[in-house]
Amino acid sequence: MEARSKLIAVVVVIVAVAASATAVLMVFNKSADLVNSEFRVIVTGSMDGEPRTEYEIETIPVNSLVAVHKLKGDAVEDVKVGDVIGFYSPSLNGNIYHRVISIDPGSRTFTTKGDANTTMEYVGFDEANGIVVNVNHPAGEVVVFVKANILYLVIIVVLFFVMVSAVSSLIRLWKE
């Protein structure tokens, strides 16, 4: 039974370290890169329009966590009208995620537009850097909450471990 307990403890520590590393990256606006995918939090309402049921990604509310598959090489050729792609905006110093509304293979350009926007952007095939493959609004709200309250959460976690350690010590003393 002791070997099983050690194995469980090791697995818990590995999961905790991975979760902590992911949380730290996201708090500092970095992506948790998992091979060819990354997770991002959507911070504007440009994709928070009417649900577009004809598309795989219907809408993306503010504070949603999105899974983005990186576009490399010829993968950009697989993008189709209705997909939500990412492209870098120097003025925002970050990525924008908007829906492809048309594709011009001749000029190798996507025309994109946020579902809640009236203006379009023209994005070269070589500028597209990712395609949104999943949206999770509740998970994004958790990330935003953690990011806004990280100091409080760290204090709570530290206090929790101090309490567990104290209770454990008391139990050992009581058994002696």
Helices and strands as residue ranges (DSSP letters): H 2-27, E 37-41, E 65-70, G 73-78, E 84-89, E 94-104, E 109-113, E 121-124, E 128-136, H 137-148, H 150-175
